[in-house]
Amino acid sequence: MAAATLACTGVAQARQVKSIGKLKTANEVPIDPAAARKAIEAVDQDFIVALKKKDVKAIGEMFETDAIYFPSGADAVHGRDQIVKYLGTALADKTIDEASLVTQEVSIVSHTAIETGLYTRTVRVGDAPPVSDHGKYLVVWQYGDDKKWRILRDIANTSVPKPQH
């Protein structure tokens, strides 16, 4: 019974470790925080370029296969393929006139990074006038065996108050 309990506990712990990042082993080289931030900021800029082009395939490659995206006003979207599908639909009738991401902080834990920052965007839907928005975001990044940082979790929310009715 104790062995079964330990085995179950080990499986639960392994799942937890997988969901928050790899554990660093003695043979792995520690991540340089300054280099990580620079690389993450570069991916952020690639994201903006792809977003303006509505290149959801390029955006999808920035996510881990088991990523979770938490869009405003919708349920969480699980997995790279579903994120690409969601973004394809969400961006279909929109034009991104302006978008920016400004990293405020990047914290490194083993091969996982936590980025916080601010965003701005101006979006048009069809022929409607452009709507500007700004807010904050939190992204959990995973450093892969291929030496690339990819998004593991992504959430942002507006700082613009809801209109008073």
HELIX and SHEET records of a PDB file:
HELIX    1   1 ALA A    2  ILE A   20  1                                  19    
HELIX    2   2 PRO A   33  LYS A   53  1                                  21    
HELIX    3   3 VAL A   56  GLU A   61  1                                   6    
HELIX    4   4 ARG A   80  LEU A   91  1                                  12    
SHEET    1   A 6 VAL A  77  HIS A  78  0                                        
SHEET    2   A 6 PHE A  63  PHE A  70 -1                                        
SHEET    3   A 6 TRP A 149  THR A 158  1                                        
SHEET    4   A 6 VAL A 131  TYR A 143 -1                                        
SHEET    5   A 6 THR A 112  VAL A 125 -1                                        
SHEET    6   A 6 LYS A  94  VAL A 109 -1                                        
END                                                                             
